Amino acid sequence: MSCIYLPWNASKARQRDAERARQHRAEIVRELSWGRVSRRDLIKMGLFTSAGMLAPIGGLNPLVGTASADDDSGTPRSPLFGVQPFTQPMPRVDVLPRNPVSSLTPYPQAYANQTLMPVDPLLGGGYGPIEGRPPGSVWAHQRWDEFPPAACVEATTAPATTNYRYDPQVASSLNSGIDPTQGMPVRFHPNLPTQSPKSVWTFNGTIPPKLVQVRYGEPIVFRHHNGLPADVRQNGGFGRHTLSTHEHNGHHGAENDGFTGAYFFPNQFYDYHWPIVLGGHFSMNTGATDRMASTPDGGGGLINIPGDWHETMSSHWFHDHMFGFTSQNMYKGDAAVFNIYSGLDRGNEEIDDGVNLRLPSGSAKDWGNLDYDVNLMLADNAFDAHGQLYFDIFNFDGFLGDVVTTNLAYKPYFEVERRKYRFRLLNASASRFFKVALANASGVAQPIVQIANDGNLLPVPVTLMALDEQGTAERYDIVIDFSNYLVGDKLHLVNLAEHEDGRGPAKDLSMSAALSGASPDPGVGRFLEFRIVREPAKPDNSRVPGVMIPNPDLSNIPVARVRTFVFGRDANQPGTNPFTTLEGPWGISVDGGGTLDSNIGNISAAPKFGTREVWRLINDGGGWDHPIHIHFEEGQILARDGSLSNVRPAERGRKDVYRLHRGGTVTITMQFRDWGGMFMEHCHNMVHEDNAMLLRWEINGGGEPFLRPLPTPIPTPQGVYFEDPTSYT
C-alpha cells in the first residue's frame, strides 16, 4: 500500500536506497512512456514479483514516486519552496471566445476532412489527413443538416506557455483584483517554479482552466487542434501526445462523444459537433409548445425548443479520453468546464418571466453572466524535487497528490461581496474524493445550499452542513449566502475526506479534526479562502427557489431490459489487439459473465433505440470505491444498496456519475433516444479506467444507417482503418 504524506525520516542508508529506487524508476518510466516496453515486458524483466507486486531494490519499491511514499521509504512530500496557504488570488476560469463558423479554415463539414498533409517523420512520415476524425458515412456528424453550427469554439492542446489573452469575462474587482493584461505563466503559485512544457499540457497551453459557454438550441462546432510534440518522448515521463475529447455528459452522436479509441495525432484537428438539444428532442414536445423548454433569445425573451424540459442540463466539463492514458493526459491539464444555459437556468438573475429560476449570476448580459456564478475546478497535484508536476504511472489503485489546487492555484483566496454566489464545483482529480464543508473563522461548519448534482439542477435545493463525498468527474453546484457575514470576515472551504491510498476515502473527519492539522493526509483541511471585502455593488435580486427541475416521470415507459454490471479486480483479457485492449488488474462483468479487461472492439451491451432499461451497478468489494460514469444519457437512481431510502437527498436528481461504495450497489434507469453509435461505461477513478475498468456499449437502432453498429476505429497518423465490432452479450 502506498501513501503520500509521510515526512522524511529515513536514515542515510535508506536515503541512498531511495535514491537508487528513484533512478531505477525513472529509467522504467522513460522506457514505458516512450513505448519501448510494455507492462508484460516489465514482468519478463523481473520488475514484478511472481505475485504480481513490484520488485524491491534495497527493500524499496522502485516504482514508488517522489510524491508517493510508504512507511519505509521516507520519501518527502512535494516541495512548496516556502509558499504559504492563501497568499495568492484564485483566478476565475478563462472563457474561450465564441466565433462565427466562417472563421474556421477549412470550413467544417459533415464528413471528416481527408485533405492530406505531410506527416512528421517522428510519426512515420508520408502523408495523412488533416482531420483525425474517422472517415466515411458511419462517422459523419449525425443530423448535420438539421443542426448546422451557429457558432464555433477553437482551442489547441499545447505545452505550457504564458497566457497573454486571459479573459474571465468579469471586471478585475470581481476577480480578486487580478489584472488580466499581465501575462500568466504556468505556475501553481507565483513563488512556485514555472512548469516545463513537458510537464503541463492544457487547452492553449495556458492557465487558468478554460470555460465554454453554450445555450440550448444553438449548435456549435468545437475544433480541437493537437499541438503536442510529435516526439512521444517529450512528455516529462507521463502523458500521451494523442487526444480524444469527451464532452461529459453531452447528449449528441457517438462521433462527437470523445470515444476513447477515436483519438487524433499531433498536427491534426478534430471537429466535434455539439447540437445542444434537450433529451427527447425527437419524441417529446416536438412542436416546441411548452414554454418551460426554452432558451434565451439574446434580447430578454425566450425561444421555445423541442424536448423534455425536465432534461435541462447546466454544468458540464470536457476532458481528454485517450485510450489507456486518460488519467495522465487529464492530470497534465487537458480539462475544461462547460456551462449550458437555458430558459430555466439563464445566467441572468433579474429577468422575471415565470420560467427563469434567477439563480445567482449577474444581469448585464441577456444570458451567461458570470459575476456571481463561479466555476471551481478542484484537484490534487504532486511535484518532483524541482517543483515540476509529477504522476506515478505505475500506481494501479489510484493516484493521490499532496497539493490541493482550485482552478490550478495552490490554496488561493477569493474576494466576495456580501450577497449570494453560485459555485460550480468539479472534482477533476485523478482519483481523490472530496467532502466539502464551509467553515467560519472559528472553525464552525456553516450551511451550504446544494442546487445541482452533476449536470442537473435538483428537484429541490438541499441545505447541508457538508456535501456528500464527491468522486472524480462529479459536479456539485452550491449557493453560499455571504450576506450572513460581515465585511472583513473570512470563511474557508474545507475537505473532510481522509485518504490512506487511492482506493477511496478511509474516513470522513469532523470539522474540528479536519482543521486540527493532525490528519496524515495533506489533502484534508482548508483549501480555499473566501474574503468578504465589500457590500454588493447593487441589490441582490437572485433567488434559490424551493422547486427547481423535477425529475422526468418515467412511470408510463416500460422497462425493456434489466442489465447487471459488476466492477472488480482480477480480470481476464478478452482480446490481444493492443489498439483495442487494455490489460490491468481491473475489469467489469456483464450479466453474470466473467470479469473482463477492457476491449473496445467488443460491444458489451446494446440497448434498443427508443427504449428504457434498468441497470444494476455492483461493487464486488475488496476495499475499493468506484465512481461509475455512463456516457450519453442521464439516469435516475432507483435504489442504493437495495432501497430507495438509502438514496441521499442530494443525489435524487438525475446523474451521470454513480458512486459505488465498497461492496455496495446502485440501481438506475435510463432512456436511449435521439442519437446513436458507440459509447462507454467506466470507473471515473481514472487510474482504474486506464487499467481496464472500461467497456463499450452501443445503441441498437434496428438498421437505420446512422444507428447501426459502428466499426471500431484504429487511428494512425497516416489515416484511420477499421475493424468490425463483436459482441459477447
LINSUL-V307154 format. One record per residue. N is the residue number from 1. SS is DSSP state (H for helix, E for strand, L for the rest). PHI is phi in whole degrees, 0 to 359 (* if undefined). BURIAL is 1 if it has 9 or more other C-alpha atoms within 8 Angstrom, else 0. Layout:
N&SS&PHI&BURIAL  N&SS&PHI&BURIAL
//
This chain:
1&L&*&0  2&L&250&1  3&E&245&1  4&L&231&1  5&L&226&1  6&L&272&1  7&L&290&0  8&L&291&0  9&L&215&0  10&L&274&1  11&L&287&0  12&H&299&0  13&H&296&0  14&H&293&1  15&H&296&1  16&H&296&0  17&H&298&1  18&H&297&1  19&H&294&0  20&H&299&1  21&H&297&1  22&H&296&1  23&H&296&0  24&H&297&1  25&H&298&1  26&H&300&1  27&H&296&0  28&H&294&0  29&H&301&1  30&H&298&1  31&H&295&1  32&H&291&1  33&H&292&1  34&L&276&1  35&L&84&0  36&L&278&0  37&L&227&1  38&L&248&0  39&H&295&0  40&H&298&0  41&H&301&0  42&H&295&1  43&H&295&1  44&H&296&0  45&L&281&0  46&L&83&0  47&L&274&1  48&E&240&1  49&L&282&1  50&L&296&0  51&L&274&0  52&L&88&0  53&L&269&0  54&E&286&1  55&L&288&1  56&E&274&0  57&E&236&1  58&L&56&0  59&L&84&0  60&E&248&1  61&E&286&1  62&L&290&1  63&L&252&1  64&L&278&1  65&L&275&1  66&L&294&1  67&L&256&1  68&L&232&1  69&E&239&1  70&L&251&1  71&L&301&0  72&L&272&0  73&L&289&1  74&L&62&1  75&L&295&1  76&L&286&1  77&L&288&1  78&L&301&1  79&L&288&1  80&L&247&0  81&L&54&0  82&L&81&0  83&L&291&1  84&L&257&0  85&L&297&0  86&L&61&1  87&L&242&1  88&L&218&1  89&E&285&1  90&L&278&1  91&L&283&1  92&L&293&1  93&L&297&1  94&E&262&1  95&E&279&1  96&L&283&1  97&L&290&0  98&L&263&0  99&E&239&0  100&L&298&1  101&H&300&1  102&H&296&0  103&H&284&0  104&L&276&1  105&L&229&0  106&L&287&0  107&L&293&0  108&L&293&1  109&L&213&0  110&L&296&0  111&L&267&1  112&L&301&1  113&L&284&1  114&L&258&1  115&L&304&0  116&E&273&0  117&E&220&0  118&E&295&0  119&L&260&1  120&L&306&1  121&H&305&0  122&H&293&0  123&H&255&1  124&L&107&0  125&L&70&1  126&L&77&1  127&E&230&1  128&E&208&1  129&E&288&1  130&L&287&1  131&E&254&1  132&L&275&1  133&L&297&1  134&L&304&1  135&L&277&1  136&L&96&0  137&H&291&0  138&H&283&0  139&H&247&1  140&L&288&1  141&L&296&1  142&L&292&0  143&L&54&0  144&L&301&0  145&L&289&0  146&L&283&0  147&L&231&0  148&L&297&0  149&L&297&1  150&L&261&1  151&E&204&1  152&E&223&1  153&E&231&1  154&E&232&1  155&E&208&1  156&E&233&1  157&E&286&1  158&E&213&1  159&E&296&1  160&L&304&1  161&L&207&1  162&L&286&1  163&E&269&1  164&L&254&1  165&L&228&0  166&L&294&1  167&L&225&0  168&L&280&1  169&L&63&0  170&L&222&0  171&L&293&0  172&H&303&1  173&H&295&0  174&H&262&1  175&L&231&1  176&L&55&1  177&L&79&0  178&L&293&1  179&L&269&0  180&L&291&1  181&L&277&0  182&L&277&0  183&L&297&1  184&E&244&1  185&L&296&1  186&L&279&1  187&L&223&1  188&L&279&1  189&L&196&1  190&L&305&0  191&L&257&0  192&L&260&1  193&L&299&1  194&L&293&0  195&L&284&1  196&L&290&1  197&L&300&1  198&L&278&1  199&L&274&1  200&L&235&1  201&E&235&1  202&E&226&1  203&E&295&1  204&L&65&1  205&L&73&1  206&L&234&1  207&L&242&1  208&L&285&1  209&L&302&1  210&E&267&1  211&E&232&1  212&E&250&1  213&E&250&1  214&E&225&1  215&E&228&1  216&L&303&1  217&L&82&1  218&L&235&1  219&L&298&1  220&E&230&1  221&E&252&1  222&E&256&1  223&E&269&1  224&E&253&1  225&E&266&1  226&E&263&1  227&L&255&1  228&L&277&1  229&L&298&0  230&L&293&1  231&L&280&0  232&L&297&1  233&L&281&1  234&L&273&0  235&L&233&1  236&L&65&0  237&L&99&1  238&L&203&1  239&L&101&1  240&L&238&1  241&L&274&1  242&L&251&1  243&E&226&1  244&L&213&1  245&E&258&1  246&E&256&1  247&E&273&1  248&E&267&1  249&L&237&1  250&L&294&1  251&L&259&1  252&L&200&1  253&L&293&1  254&H&298&1  255&H&293&1  256&H&246&1  257&L&270&1  258&L&76&1  259&L&306&1  260&L&300&1  261&L&263&1  262&L&255&1  263&L&262&1  264&E&226&1  265&L&254&1  266&L&309&1  267&L&81&1  268&L&264&1  269&E&232&1  270&E&221&1  271&E&267&1  272&E&264&1  273&E&253&1  274&E&250&1  275&L&287&1  276&L&57&1  277&L&237&1  278&L&287&1  279&L&300&1  280&L&80&1  281&L&306&1  282&L&261&0  283&L&228&0  284&L&229&1  285&L&49&1  286&L&294&1  287&L&272&0  288&L&54&1  289&L&262&1  290&L&270&0  291&L&295&0  292&L&292&1  293&L&268&1  294&E&204&1  295&E&216&1  296&E&299&1  297&L&265&0  298&L&92&0  299&L&231&0  300&L&97&0  301&L&253&0  302&E&232&1  303&E&243&0  304&E&291&1  305&L&226&1  306&L&291&1  307&L&109&1  308&L&264&1  309&H&294&1  310&H&293&0  311&H&264&1  312&L&298&1  313&L&243&1  314&L&225&1  315&E&251&1  316&E&247&1  317&E&206&1  318&E&222&1  319&E&203&1  320&E&292&1  321&L&226&1  322&L&300&1  323&L&302&1  324&L&82&1  325&L&227&1  326&H&301&1  327&H&298&1  328&H&291&1  329&H&291&1  330&H&294&1  331&H&296&1  332&L&290&1  333&L&126&1  334&L&275&1  335&E&210&1  336&E&209&1  337&E&251&1  338&E&213&1  339&E&261&1  340&E&251&1  341&E&248&1  342&L&210&1  343&L&300&1  344&L&285&1  345&L&244&1  346&L&275&1  347&L&74&1  348&L&217&1  349&L&273&1  350&L&249&1  351&L&293&0  352&L&242&0  353&L&244&0  354&L&85&0  355&L&246&1  356&L&300&1  357&L&283&1  358&L&60&1  359&L&288&1  360&L&306&1  361&L&195&1  362&L&142&1  363&L&211&1  364&L&294&0  365&L&253&0  366&L&299&1  367&L&209&1  368&L&77&1  369&L&289&1  370&L&243&1  371&L&307&1  372&L&235&1  373&E&231&1  374&E&238&1  375&E&277&1  376&E&236&1  377&E&262&1  378&E&268&1  379&E&201&1  380&E&237&1  381&E&235&1  382&L&217&1  383&E&237&1  384&L&277&1  385&L&297&0  386&L&265&0  387&L&83&1  388&L&271&1  389&E&304&1  390&L&230&1  391&L&216&1  392&L&264&1  393&L&283&0  394&L&256&0  395&L&271&0  396&L&263&1  397&L&278&1  398&L&151&1  399&L&271&1  400&L&241&1  401&L&267&1  402&L&247&1  403&E&234&1  404&E&276&1  405&E&236&1  406&E&234&1  407&L&54&1  408&L&64&1  409&E&241&1  410&E&285&1  411&L&34&1  412&L&270&1  413&E&246&1  414&E&221&1  415&E&275&1  416&E&227&1  417&E&266&1  418&E&280&1  419&L&193&1  420&E&279&1  421&E&232&1  422&E&258&1  423&E&239&1  424&E&259&1  425&E&271&1  426&E&243&1  427&E&272&1  428&L&252&1  429&L&287&1  430&L&290&1  431&L&216&1  432&L&291&1  433&L&265&1  434&E&246&1  435&L&231&1  436&E&263&1  437&E&226&1  438&E&245&1  439&E&242&1  440&L&275&1  441&L&296&1  442&L&271&0  443&L&80&1  444&L&263&1  445&E&298&1  446&E&243&1  447&L&289&1  448&E&236&1  449&E&256&1  450&E&270&1  451&E&245&1  452&E&208&1  453&E&226&1  454&L&59&1  455&L&276&1  456&E&236&1  457&E&295&1  458&E&287&1  459&E&301&1  460&E&221&1  461&E&292&1  462&E&234&1  463&E&269&0  464&E&227&1  465&L&268&1  466&L&201&1  467&L&288&1  468&L&298&0  469&L&304&1  470&E&246&1  471&L&278&1  472&L&306&1  473&L&85&1  474&L&287&1  475&E&241&1  476&E&241&1  477&E&268&1  478&E&229&1  479&E&238&1  480&E&243&1  481&E&260&1  482&H&281&1  483&H&291&1  484&H&281&0  485&L&233&0  486&L&252&1  487&L&302&1  488&L&101&0  489&L&290&1  490&E&234&1  491&E&231&1  492&E&222&1  493&E&279&1  494&E&232&1  495&E&265&1  496&L&260&1  497&E&273&1  498&E&262&1  499&E&249&1  500&L&255&1  501&L&201&1  502&L&278&1  503&L&285&1  504&L&148&1  505&E&298&1  506&E&282&0  507&E&193&0  508&E&259&1  509&L&269&1  510&L&290&0  511&H&300&1  512&H&297&1  513&H&292&1  514&H&293&1  515&H&269&1  516&L&286&0  517&L&82&0  518&L&274&0  519&L&293&1  520&L&286&0  521&L&267&1  522&L&291&1  523&L&282&1  524&L&275&1  525&E&112&1  526&E&294&1  527&E&224&1  528&E&215&1  529&E&255&1  530&E&261&1  531&E&246&1  532&E&276&1  533&E&252&1  534&E&192&0  535&E&288&0  536&L&297&1  537&L&297&0  538&L&209&0  539&L&304&0  540&L&277&0  541&L&260&0  542&L&287&1  543&L&222&1  544&L&236&0  545&L&295&0  546&L&290&0  547&L&232&0  548&L&245&1  549&L&234&1  550&L&298&1  551&L&293&1  552&L&300&0  553&L&272&0  554&L&257&0  555&L&296&0  556&L&265&0  557&L&257&0  558&L&294&0  559&E&274&1  560&E&281&0  561&E&194&0  562&E&247&1  563&E&239&1  564&E&233&1  565&E&235&1  566&E&248&1  567&E&255&1  568&E&202&1  569&E&247&0  570&L&60&0  571&L&277&1  572&E&262&1  573&L&270&1  574&L&275&1  575&L&191&0  576&L&235&0  577&L&289&0  578&L&294&0  579&L&278&0  580&L&235&1  581&E&238&1  582&L&239&1  583&L&250&1  584&L&181&1  585&L&286&1  586&E&262&1  587&E&191&1  588&E&225&1  589&E&257&1  590&E&242&1  591&L&50&0  592&L&86&0  593&L&283&0  594&L&290&1  595&L&282&1  596&E&243&1  597&L&295&1  598&L&286&1  599&E&220&1  600&L&282&1  601&L&275&1  602&E&257&1  603&E&260&1  604&L&272&1  605&E&205&1  606&L&220&1  607&L&298&1  608&E&278&1  609&L&304&1  610&L&86&0  611&L&248&1  612&E&239&1  613&E&228&1  614&E&246&1  615&E&243&1  616&E&259&1  617&E&252&1  618&E&231&1  619&E&265&1  620&L&283&1  621&L&92&1  622&L&87&0  623&L&88&0  624&L&240&1  625&L&253&1  626&E&226&1  627&E&276&1  628&E&267&1  629&E&247&1  630&E&245&1  631&L&291&1  632&L&83&1  633&L&244&1  634&L&283&1  635&E&232&1  636&E&245&1  637&E&279&1  638&E&268&1  639&E&200&1  640&E&237&1  641&L&52&0  642&L&88&0  643&E&216&1  644&H&295&0  645&H&294&0  646&H&275&0  647&L&280&1  648&L&289&0  649&H&305&0  650&H&282&1  651&H&244&1  652&L&269&1  653&L&273&1  654&L&285&1  655&E&218&1  656&L&229&1  657&E&234&1  658&E&239&1  659&E&285&1  660&E&257&1  661&L&289&1  662&L&299&1  663&L&76&1  664&L&265&1  665&E&225&1  666&E&224&1  667&E&249&1  668&E&233&1  669&E&228&1  670&E&219&1  671&E&250&1  672&L&231&1  673&L&218&1  674&L&77&1  675&L&226&1  676&L&224&1  677&E&114&1  678&E&262&1  679&E&225&1  680&E&229&1  681&E&223&1  682&E&197&1  683&E&285&1  684&L&266&1  685&L&293&1  686&H&296&1  687&H&291&1  688&H&297&1  689&H&303&1  690&H&288&1  691&L&248&1  692&L&96&1  693&L&267&1  694&E&206&1  695&E&223&1  696&E&254&1  697&E&234&1  698&E&214&1  699&E&279&1  700&E&270&1  701&L&264&1  702&L&72&0  703&L&112&0  704&L&299&0  705&L&303&0  706&L&273&0  707&L&241&1  708&L&289&1  709&L&306&1  710&L&276&1  711&L&295&0  712&E&283&1  713&E&284&1  714&E&236&1  715&E&285&1  716&E&222&1  717&L&298&1  718&L&270&1  719&E&140&1  720&E&255&1  721&E&246&1  722&E&229&0  723&E&235&1  724&L&290&0  725&L&286&1  726&E&233&0  727&E&222&0  728&L&238&0  729&L&248&0
//
